[in-house]
């Protein structure tokens, strides 16, 4: 039956998703959310066009409805932001339920509340050491170099028991994969292959001789008779390394910048430290910590979203950034309001691909900022906000340096 309310959009917008002015919201994304919430887009890399879905409820539909498939992107040169796809073919990020449910169930055993709480003490020791070193160096100091860059890398590498000598190499390779410049395609391909080879060797060793680390936990985790196979284990360890430090690294810098440029908010947290967890949730919602979109899905059949017909076989991207700014879901969405009613944000994704490491990231942020506010009650920027330099070369948005004094 023909549905006359359904539209077929002909306009295709070029979407480089390259906006990187401090932490201001991308005006093109804002325009799409308000004027054409289900729109046709063309991106810098990949073949053809895609749909971009921007409203909270539509994003929730695409990320939970089995008529949209992540695994169907395999073998397709899908529209994307980077010259080389970041995701690995065997990654859980390219699986659909129920196949992904088995893998998520095994991995989730490593991120239970009890396990994450056990890691809190180690994270606290790392934070204390980093802040000791920052204090010893004296004021001013670069918060990015002293805290936000090393903390997540140390935390995830210690959880995975990765040798300290290997960490800078791993970090550099992960960053290479995130660059958006076309000239970096071969470097990204090589970095991806070398990282995979590294984790194939490392996980094979942990399979033979398991210890107390997170990789060993994954290698021995069972769901009935099910174990992760060798390729799944290697790719999952690689994904944990990348996702376990990227988002947290950048959000540490972004949140520090936001707090230090909003003195009223900073004063309220110093006066009432118990407000920190809720404030962090609002900061995670509000800060556009990346550009554009991630991994798309493929429509397996015709689906209508907000009066627009998406046809079977179409590529569909979602924007968690715009979902977090949807006025139909959040009152005054562009305001930073720690007292707003609790509504789940989408910064860690949604549905079957919600980030499994979100509890670890949240714990790191809580430990870092609770300790920072206690130890440095007079912390402030050492330069005018407009003099802070920002990353412009990758999919992430974050300060390259954050000079602070106290």
N, C-alpha and C positions, 0 to 999 in steps of 0.2 A: 504494500500500500504506500502510495506516495505521501510524504509528509511535507506539506507546503511550508511548514515553519523552518525546515532545514535549509540552510544556505550552502552554496558552493562558492568558496572564496577564490577569486582570480588574482587578486593583488599579491605579489610576492615581494617581501621586504628583504633587503640586504642587511644582514645582522652580523657585523664583525665581532660584536661583544668585546670591544677594546676600550671601553670607558674605564679610566683609572685615576680619576681626580680625587685624591685623598679617600675618604670613605663616603662621599656623596653617592646617592643612589643613581644608577644608570638611567638617564632620561629616556632612552629608547625603550628600556624595559617598562618604565613607568607609563609611557605612552601606549604601549601594547596592552598593558594591564587595564588601562582605563578606556581605550578606544576600540581595541580589537583583541579581546582576551584569548581567542583561538585564532591564530594567524598563520599564514604561510611565510616561511623564511628560507633564505639561502645563506649558507655559512661560508667561512673562508676555505674550508677543506672538505673533501668528500664529494660524492656525486649526487646530483639532483637536489630536491627540495625537501623540506620537513614541515610539519606542524609544530607550532610552539603554543603550549597550554600554560596559562599564567594564573588563573584564579585558584584559590585554595581548594574549593570543593572539586573542581575539575582535575587539579593535580592529584588529589586524593583518589579520584576515580581511576585515573590512568595508572597510578602506582599500586592499586589493589585489585583492579578488574582483570581477570585472566584473559580477556579479549585483547589485552595489550601484552606483548611478549618481549622480554629482553633477549632471550636466546635466539630469537629470529633475526637479530642483527648480525649474527655470525656469518662471515663470508661476504658481507656487504660493505662497500665503501661508503659508510653512512656520513651524513653531514655532521661536522664536528669543529671544534675550536683549534685543535692541535694537528700538525702535519702527520703525525703517527698516532694511531689510537693508543691511549694509555693502558686500557684494560687488556688482560690476558685472556685467551680463548677459554681456558679451563677455570677461570675465576668464577667465584660465587656470584659476582656482579653480572654475569651473563647467563645466569640460570633462572628458571621459572619454578614456582611451586608445581608439583610436589618435590621435584628433584632438588631444588635449593633448600627445602625444609630439612632434609637429611643433613646436608652440609652445615646449615645454620645451627642445627641442633648440636652437632659435634663441636663447632667453634664456640657456641654460646657457653659451653661448659668452662671455657677459659675466662669468661667475663661475667660470671655470676656476681651478685652483690658481695658475697663473702670473699670471693677471689680478689675483686677490686679493692675491698677494704683491707685485705692482707697486703696489698701493694702500696697502701697509703703511707705506711711508715717509711718504705724505701723512697717514695717520692718526696716525703718531707725531708729526709736526709739530703737528697740531691738539691732541693730548694735551699735548704740551710747552707749547704756548701757554696752554692752559686752566689747567694747573697753575702756570705762571708767574704768571698773573693771580690765581689763588687764593692763592698765597704772598705776592704783593705786597699783596693786600687785607689779609692778616694773619689770625691766629687769633682767634676761631673763624670758620669759613666754612661756607656751605651747600653740601654736596657735590652736591646735586641741581641747584641753580641754576648752580653753577660747572662741573660736569662731566657728570653723567648726562643732563641735559636738552639742553645744546648739542652734545655730542660726536656722537651719531648723526645729528642733523639736519644738522650741518655736513658730516659725512662723506658722507652720501647725496646732499645737495644739491651738493656739489662734484663727486661722481662723475657726477651728472646735469647739471652745469653750470647750476644754477638760480640766478638773480641773488639776491644777498644780501638785497636789499630785499623780495623776495617771500617769504622763508622764514618770518617770523612769521605771515603770513597763511595760508600753507599749513599750518603746524603747528596753528594755531587751528581750521582747517576739519577737519583730520584728527581732532582731539580731539572736535569736535562730533559727528562720525559715530559715535564710540565710546560716547557717553553712553547710559545705560539708562533714563533718566526719560521717561515718556510725554509730558510737556509739551514735550520737546525734539524731537518728531517732525518738525515743519515746519522747524525749524532744521537737522536732519540731512538732510532732503530737499534743502533749498537748498544746504547745504555740499557734498553729493555732486554736485549739478548744476554748481555753480560750479567745483569741482575738475576735473570732467570737461572743462568748457569751457576752463579754463586749459591743461590738458595737450593738448587738441586743437590749440590754437594753437601751443603750444611744440613739439610733435612735428612739426607740419606745417612749421614753420620749420627744424627739424633735418633733415627729409627733403630740403628744398630746398638747405640749406647745411650738410652734416654737418661735425662737428668731431671732437675726440678723446674726447668725453664718452660716458657709458654709453648715453644715448638715441640718439646718433648710431650707436653700435655696434649697437644693436638695430635701428635704421632701415635699416642696410645689411647686417645679417647675413643670410646665405643658407643654405638647405638645399637644394642643387640649384638649381632655379629659384624656390624658395619664398622669399618675403619676408613679414614681418608686414604685414597691410593697415593702413589708416589708423586704423580703430577699435581694432584689436588693439594697435597701437603706443601710442595715447593711453592706453588702459586699463592696459596693462602699465607704462607710465611712472608712472601714478598709483598703481598697486599697489606699485611699487618705492619710491615716496616714502613711502607709509604704512607698509608692512611693514619698510622699510629703516631706520626710526627708532623705530617704536613699541616693538617687543619689546626691542631693545637698550637703549633709554632706560630702560625699567622694570627690566630685569634688572641694569643698572649700579647702580641704587639699591638693588635687593633684595639683590644680592650684597654690596655695600658694607655694608649693614646687617647681613647674616648674618655676615660676617667680623668686623665690629667688635663683635658681641655673642657671639662665640665666640673668646675670647683664645687658647685652645690651638691652634686651627686657624690663626689669624693668625700665631702664633709659629712654627709649623711651616713656613709658607710663607716667612716672612722668613728662616728658617734654611736652607731648601732651596727656592730659587726655581724649580728645575726641576720641582717638583711642581705648579706652577700649572696647566698645561693639563689634567691629569687631575682636579685639584680643581675646575676650572671645569665640566668635564663632569658631575661629581657634583652640583655646585650647580645646574646647569641641570635635572638630573633631579629634584632634591629640592624646589626652590622652586615653590610653586603661583603662577605669575606672572600667571595670569588667573583669571577666574571661569568655571565652567561649561563651555560647549561652543562650537563654532564653526558651520561650515556643514554641514548634514546631507547624507545621501544618501537615495536612494529605492531600495527593494528592487524589482528587476525581475522576480523570481519568488520563490516560497516558499523560504525558507532557514531551516535550524535552526542556532541558536547556543546552546551550553550548555544543550541540552534545551528551548529555547524556540522556538516556531514564529513566525517573522517572515513575514508574508504579502506577496505582490506588491502594490506600491503603497504600502506602509507607509513612513513617514519614519523614518530611523535616524540618531541622533546617536551620536558616539563621544566618550569623555573621554580625552584624552591625559594629563590630570592623574592620573586613577586608574590608567591603564596604567603610569605611572611609579612607582606605589605598590603594585603587585600583588605580594603575597608569594609567589605561584607563580612569579614571574620574578626577583624581587630578594629576597635574604636580608635580613632586618631592614629592610624598605623605608622605614620612618619614621625611620631613623637616617641621619645625614649622614656617610658613610664614604668619604673619597677613595681608600682602598685597596681598595675592593670590586672584584671581577673586572669587567672591561670588558663591559658589556652595553648595546647601543644604547638610548638613551632616546628618548622620543617628543615632546620639547619642541618640536622643529621639524616635527612632523607625521610622516607615514609614507606610503610608497607613491608613487603618481603625484602626490600633492600635498605631498610633503615640500618644505619651504621651500628654494627655489633660492638664497636669499641667506644661508643658514646659514653657509657658510664666511666670508662678510664679517662677520656678527655675531660669530662666534667669534674672528676676528682682532681686531676692535675690543675685545672683552673682554680678550683676552690683552695687547694693547698698553696698554690703560688700567690694568689692575691690576698688571702687571709694573712699569710706570713709577711708579704711585702708591706701591707698597710700597718701591721703591727710594728715591724722593725724600722720603717722609714715613714714616720708620721708627717714629716715635712716634705715628702717627695714632690717634685714638680719638674716640668719641662725646663731644660736649660737653653732652649731656643724658642723663638716665636713659632706657633703651630704651622704657619705658612712656610717655614723653612725646613720642615721635616720632609725627607725624600721618600718617595713611594715606588714600589715595584711596578713596572709597566710591561715586563717581557713574558710573564707567564699567566696562567689561568687564575692565579691567586692575587688578592689585594692585601698589601701589608706594608708597614714602614720598613725601609731598608736599614734605617738607624733611628734610634729614639734616645737622644741625649737627655739625661736626667740629672738633677742635683737634689740635695737634701740638707 
